[in-house]
Amino acid sequence: MAKSHLTTVIYIYGRPYFSDDDRTLYFALTRPEHDLLTSFGHLHVQIYFIHQLGYFKAKQLFFTFAFDEVADDCCLTGNLALRRFW
């Protein structure tokens, strides 16, 4: 597969890489999304939910990832999940 073709495939089907503005946009939760978030009892599940939801909003795809692969996004999503405790 040619490098340019591979780059195109990754761009279309790969996990999105968000800027700070993108994170604010795609990880924002509506009231129903927030209500669903609070139904998950574990913080890591809540953070994973926010990630999957934000990535789906951006690409209409779901992704498999480890938290260390999305560390930049975890700063914001962790704060969003923790807000329910305060």
Secondary structure as a PSIPRED ss2 file (coil, helix, strand):
# PSIPRED VFORMAT (PSIPRED V4.0)

   1 M C   1.000  0.000  0.000
   2 A C   1.000  0.000  0.000
   3 K H   0.000  1.000  0.000
   4 S H   0.000  1.000  0.000
   5 H H   0.000  1.000  0.000
   6 L H   0.000  1.000  0.000
   7 T H   0.000  1.000  0.000
   8 T H   0.000  1.000  0.000
   9 V H   0.000  1.000  0.000
  10 I H   0.000  1.000  0.000
  11 Y H   0.000  1.000  0.000
  12 I H   0.000  1.000  0.000
  13 Y H   0.000  1.000  0.000
  14 G C   1.000  0.000  0.000
  15 R C   1.000  0.000  0.000
  16 P C   1.000  0.000  0.000
  17 Y C   1.000  0.000  0.000
  18 F C   1.000  0.000  0.000
  19 S C   1.000  0.000  0.000
  20 D H   0.000  1.000  0.000
  21 D H   0.000  1.000  0.000
  22 D H   0.000  1.000  0.000
  23 R H   0.000  1.000  0.000
  24 T H   0.000  1.000  0.000
  25 L H   0.000  1.000  0.000
  26 Y H   0.000  1.000  0.000
  27 F C   1.000  0.000  0.000
  28 A C   1.000  0.000  0.000
  29 L C   1.000  0.000  0.000
  30 T C   1.000  0.000  0.000
  31 R H   0.000  1.000  0.000
  32 P H   0.000  1.000  0.000
  33 E H   0.000  1.000  0.000
  34 H H   0.000  1.000  0.000
  35 D H   0.000  1.000  0.000
  36 L H   0.000  1.000  0.000
  37 L H   0.000  1.000  0.000
  38 T C   1.000  0.000  0.000
  39 S C   1.000  0.000  0.000
  40 F C   1.000  0.000  0.000
  41 G C   1.000  0.000  0.000
  42 H C   1.000  0.000  0.000
  43 L H   0.000  1.000  0.000
  44 H H   0.000  1.000  0.000
  45 V H   0.000  1.000  0.000
  46 Q H   0.000  1.000  0.000
  47 I H   0.000  1.000  0.000
  48 Y H   0.000  1.000  0.000
  49 F H   0.000  1.000  0.000
  50 I H   0.000  1.000  0.000
  51 H H   0.000  1.000  0.000
  52 Q H   0.000  1.000  0.000
  53 L H   0.000  1.000  0.000
  54 G H   0.000  1.000  0.000
  55 Y H   0.000  1.000  0.000
  56 F H   0.000  1.000  0.000
  57 K H   0.000  1.000  0.000
  58 A H   0.000  1.000  0.000
  59 K H   0.000  1.000  0.000
  60 Q C   1.000  0.000  0.000
  61 L C   1.000  0.000  0.000
  62 F C   1.000  0.000  0.000
  63 F C   1.000  0.000  0.000
  64 T C   1.000  0.000  0.000
  65 F C   1.000  0.000  0.000
  66 A C   1.000  0.000  0.000
  67 F H   0.000  1.000  0.000
  68 D H   0.000  1.000  0.000
  69 E H   0.000  1.000  0.000
  70 V H   0.000  1.000  0.000
  71 A H   0.000  1.000  0.000
  72 D H   0.000  1.000  0.000
  73 D H   0.000  1.000  0.000
  74 C H   0.000  1.000  0.000
  75 C H   0.000  1.000  0.000
  76 L H   0.000  1.000  0.000
  77 T H   0.000  1.000  0.000
  78 G H   0.000  1.000  0.000
  79 N H   0.000  1.000  0.000
  80 L H   0.000  1.000  0.000
  81 A H   0.000  1.000  0.000
  82 L H   0.000  1.000  0.000
  83 R H   0.000  1.000  0.000
  84 R H   0.000  1.000  0.000
  85 F H   0.000  1.000  0.000
  86 W C   1.000  0.000  0.000
